[in-house]
Amino acid sequence: MAAGKKYAIKLVFAAIVIISLAVMVGAGRSAKTPNETISAGGLLNTEQAGGSKVYFTEDISSKGILAVYNALEVTTSGKVALKLHMGEPGNRNYLKPELLVDLVNTVNGTFVDSNTAFGAGRGATAAHLRAAREHGFDFAPVDILDSNGEIKLPIRNGRHVSEAIMGSNIMNYDWIISVAHFKGHSLAGFGGTFKNLAIGIATPMGKRAIHTDPGAAMFSSRGEPFFEKVIDYNRALLDAKPGKLLYINVLNNLSVDCDCIANAARPTMPDIGVLASLDPVALEKASLDLIYARPADEHRHLVERIDSRNGVYQVIYAERMGLGSQAYELIRL
């Protein structure tokens, strides 16, 4: 009888252990794979036939950027803004102006950006224009978007903010072409199209709204709340300019740091190429997949930066909010 009781107790204990392990595994899966973008083995490639078209060339040149733009077969008209980061004074990794010559001439575009929230070399319009000139962007018009104030664009179903505070001059443009230098970032893990259009167009007050939790210090917003605000700002811009945005990512000078840092780390992996799409989610995901596909000894530092900040959540949340699809078809030119 005693032996029977001991056997029964062992069975109950074993069952408890099995159930507990199942719960923990299930919890781990739900935390890591909200939409099967991430697995225990790393980032899952979502390239597939029939997905959103992403055009790719290894030719990182003015002609290469124009080639991916032309592949989109979109005819821009009226005033065209080329939103890019013109580089903090002292930074060496920013997108060099000679890469934009053919594109800006083709669309008769204007280089645009907004002032920073942390001062430094681009915290005021005069200084920002001086930085643009010193970095060679003065061969085309340059517009600091908040030089005439700000505009508040409504955010539909915003989780943390209800309006996007952006440079008012952005509304003067009929088309917006995001030309993002894809690289790492100390808070976002990576900075590409989403960060270029959200924090890049936001005024200093708008940048603080993204970076700061209510009642807290600057740069207090981290993790999912930070990423969600970045995506919500993109949502507001899409609603304000429906069908009038297209997106280019340049994967060169792949530092772990943002171009807003004067002494940013030198790149530690080879350049990859240029991508363009009408789907910003597909573009960001294709850019990530190309980086993660490189040999581990090449991409280690950048991937560590992205993973340590859970940067891929930008893509996950953007797809969830209807900005595009992670499923993409990579078309090599």
Secondary structure, DSSP 8 states (H G I E B T S, - for coil): -HHHHHHHHHHHHHHHHHHHHHHHHHHHHHHH-SSSSEETTEE---EEEEEEEEEEES--SHHHHHHHHHHT-----SSEEEE-----TT-S-S--GGGGHHHHHHHT-EEEE---SS-GGGSSHHHHHHHHHHTT-TTS-EEETTTT-EEEEE-TT-SS-SEEEEEGGGGG-SEEEEEEE-EEETTTEEESHHHHHHTTTB-HHHHHHHH--TTS-TT---HHHHHHHHHHHHHHHHHHSTT-EEEEEEE-S--SS-TT-TT-----S---EEEEES-HHHHHHHHHHHHHTS-HHHHHHHHHHHHHTTTTHHHHHHHHTTS--S-EEEEE-
